[in-house]
Structure formats: C-alpha cells, structure tokens
C-alpha cells in the first residue's frame, strides 16, 4: 500500500521533469580558439647532406685472437689499430734475445746429457764384465742399469734443442686472418 502511494506521487513528478527537458533547444559546444606559435623555420637546399650526431660504440662482428707461440718482449709493432691486414702479414716482432739464451741453454743441456750418457754407458759395460765374473752384486748391477736408462734421455734433449732452434723463426706474430688490425 505504501508503494502505491509512493508511485502515484512520484510518477507525475518524473513525467514533468522529462517533458520540461524536451522543450529546450540543444546547446552548441563552446568553440575554443586555436593557439598559434611563431617558430623559426629553416629550409635546406635540395641535396644537402643529412648528419646525425649520437653517442655510442662500434663493435665488429668478428673477433680474432692474436698470440705468439713464444713469450717475450715486443721489439716492434708493425701495424696500427684499425689498419687493414692480410693473412700471414707480420704484425709484431718479439725480442729474440731470450729465445737465443734458451737455445744456448738447450745446447749446453744437450752436451751435458750426452756426456752423462757416455759415462753411464762406460759404467754399464764395466759393471757388466764385473757382474759376469761375480765381482759385483746383482743390486749394484741393477743400479747401474737404472742410471744408464735415466741418462739415455739424450734423444729428448736433442728434440728440445731442435725446438729451441726453430724458436727465432716464431718471433714474428703474423695475422691469422684478413681484416682490421688489433
């Protein structure tokens, strides 16, 4: 019952509000005046180069590690950073003084090894004859054989000398590939 009373009183008010809004003409939206700025304009002649300045770094797609087979002081650098190089081109030369000292040491070591080998060989022959006569114990003969085997490593010393003799040829560091240096 309260609802009916409420509806009967509110319905005419709502209808009146609706009809009252229909009588007015629609308002035009307010127009805002456009703003203008006076900016300087530069015109470039046709064909002018376009130039951009920016901060950054350039990194190559390829990277080549350059190393020498020997270590030592660099005596001469024959290329500059960014310079183009060809495969096999000498980039730097190492100081061969250390290498030559190593060669002299290897030769001296070889001479000492050969002398020790001849001494051990003589001892083995003498002790062999004494052992056959029974003048030397089996233990002493075994020790002389071991000494001879240890001294027979002169072939290894010879190989070391040959490797050291080739070392001065390895002093130049050559480019492993074509491209830009360093």
C-alpha positions in Angstrom: 0.0 0.0 0.0 2.7 2.4 0.8 4.2 1.5 -2.6 1.1 2.6 -4.5 1.0 5.9 -2.7 4.7 6.4 -3.4 4.3 5.6 -7.1 1.3 7.8 -7.6 3.1 10.8 -6.2 6.5 10.3 -7.8 5.3 9.3 -11.3 3.8 12.8 -12.1 7.0 14.5 -10.9 9.2 12.3 -13.1 6.9 12.9 -16.1 7.0 16.6 -15.6 10.9 16.6 -15.4 11.1 14.7 -18.7 8.7 17.0 -20.6 10.4 20.0 -19.2 13.8 18.9 -20.7 12.3 18.3 -24.2 11.3 22.0 -24.6 14.8 23.4 -24.6 16.9 23.6 -27.8 20.2 21.8 -27.8 23.2 24.0 -27.0 26.2 24.2 -29.4 29.5 23.1 -27.9 31.7 26.0 -26.9 34.4 26.6 -29.5 38.0 27.2 -28.3 40.1 29.5 -30.4 43.2 27.6 -31.8 46.6 28.6 -30.4 49.4 29.6 -32.7 53.1 29.6 -32.1 55.6 31.6 -34.1 58.6 29.2 -34.5 61.7 29.7 -36.7 61.6 27.7 -39.9 64.8 26.6 -41.7 64.7 25.4 -45.2 67.5 23.1 -46.5 68.6 23.2 -50.1 68.0 20.1 -52.2 70.8 17.6 -51.9 72.1 18.8 -48.5 73.8 16.0 -46.5 71.8 14.8 -43.6 74.0 14.4 -40.5 73.2 12.9 -37.1 75.4 13.1 -34.0 74.9 10.4 -31.4 76.9 8.7 -28.6 77.7 5.0 -29.0 80.4 2.5 -29.8 81.1 0.4 -32.9 81.8 -3.3 -32.3 83.0 -5.7 -35.0 81.0 -8.8 -35.9 84.2 -10.8 -36.0 86.9 -11.1 -33.3 90.3 -12.7 -33.9 92.7 -13.6 -31.1 96.4 -13.0 -32.0 99.0 -14.8 -30.0 102.7 -15.8 -30.4 103.9 -19.3 -29.8 106.6 -17.8 -27.6 106.5 -15.3 -24.8 108.9 -12.3 -24.7 109.2 -8.6 -25.1 107.7 -6.9 -28.1 110.5 -5.3 -30.1 108.5 -3.8 -32.9 104.8 -3.3 -33.7 104.2 -3.1 -37.5 100.5 -2.1 -37.7 98.3 0.4 -36.0 94.9 -0.1 -34.5 92.2 -0.3 -37.1 94.6 -0.8 -40.0 93.7 -3.4 -42.6 95.9 -6.5 -42.6 96.3 -9.6 -44.8 96.5 -13.2 -43.6 100.1 -14.0 -42.8 101.2 -10.4 -42.5 103.7 -9.8 -39.7 102.0 -7.7 -37.0 104.8 -7.6 -34.4 108.3 -8.9 -33.7 109.4 -10.2 -30.4 112.8 -9.7 -28.9 114.8 -12.8 -29.8 117.4 -12.3 -27.0 115.5 -14.5 -24.6 115.0 -17.1 -27.3 118.7 -17.2 -28.2 119.5 -17.6 -24.5 117.2 -20.5 -24.4 118.9 -22.1 -27.4 122.3 -21.8 -25.7 120.9 -23.4 -22.6 119.4 -26.2 -24.6 122.7 -26.8 -26.3 124.5 -26.8 -23.0 122.0 -29.2 -21.5 122.3 -31.5 -24.5 126.1 -31.5 -24.2 125.8 -32.4 -20.5 123.2 -35.1 -21.2 125.5 -36.7 -23.9 128.5 -36.7 -21.6 126.4 -38.2 -18.8 125.1 -40.8 -21.3 128.6 -41.8 -22.4 129.7 -42.1 -18.7 126.7 -44.2 -17.9 127.4 -46.4 -21.0 131.0 -46.9 -19.9 129.9 -47.8 -16.4 127.3 -50.3 -17.7 129.9 -52.1 -19.9 132.5 -52.2 -17.0 129.9 -53.4 -14.4 128.6 -55.9 -16.9 132.0 -57.6 -17.2 132.5 -57.5 -13.4 129.0 -58.9 -12.9 129.8 -61.8 -15.2 132.9 -62.6 -13.1 130.9 -62.4 -9.9 132.8 -59.3 -8.6 129.7 -57.1 -8.5 126.4 -57.8 -6.7 123.1 -58.1 -8.5 121.9 -55.0 -6.7 124.8 -52.9 -7.9 124.3 -54.1 -11.4 120.6 -53.1 -11.2 121.6 -49.6 -10.1 124.0 -49.2 -13.0 121.3 -50.2 -15.5 118.8 -47.7 -14.0 121.5 -45.0 -14.2 122.1 -45.9 -17.9 118.3 -45.8 -18.7 118.0 -42.4 -17.0 120.9 -41.0 -18.9 119.7 -42.4 -22.2 117.2 -39.5 -22.5 119.6 -37.6 -24.7 117.1 -38.1 -27.6 114.7 -35.9 -25.6 117.4 -33.3 -25.1 118.1 -33.3 -28.9 114.4 -32.8 -29.6 114.4 -29.9 -27.1 117.3 -28.3 -28.9 115.7 -28.7 -32.3 112.5 -27.0 -31.0 114.6 -24.2 -29.4 116.5 -23.7 -32.7 113.2 -23.1 -34.5 112.1 -20.5 -31.9 113.7 -17.4 -33.6 111.5 -18.1 -36.6 108.5 -17.9 -34.4 109.3 -14.4 -33.1 107.2 -12.6 -35.7 103.5 -12.7 -34.8 101.5 -13.0 -38.1 97.9 -12.1 -38.8 95.7 -15.2 -38.6 93.1 -13.7 -41.0 92.4 -10.8 -43.3 90.7 -7.8 -41.7 91.3 -4.8 -39.4 94.4 -4.9 -37.1 94.2 -5.0 -33.3 
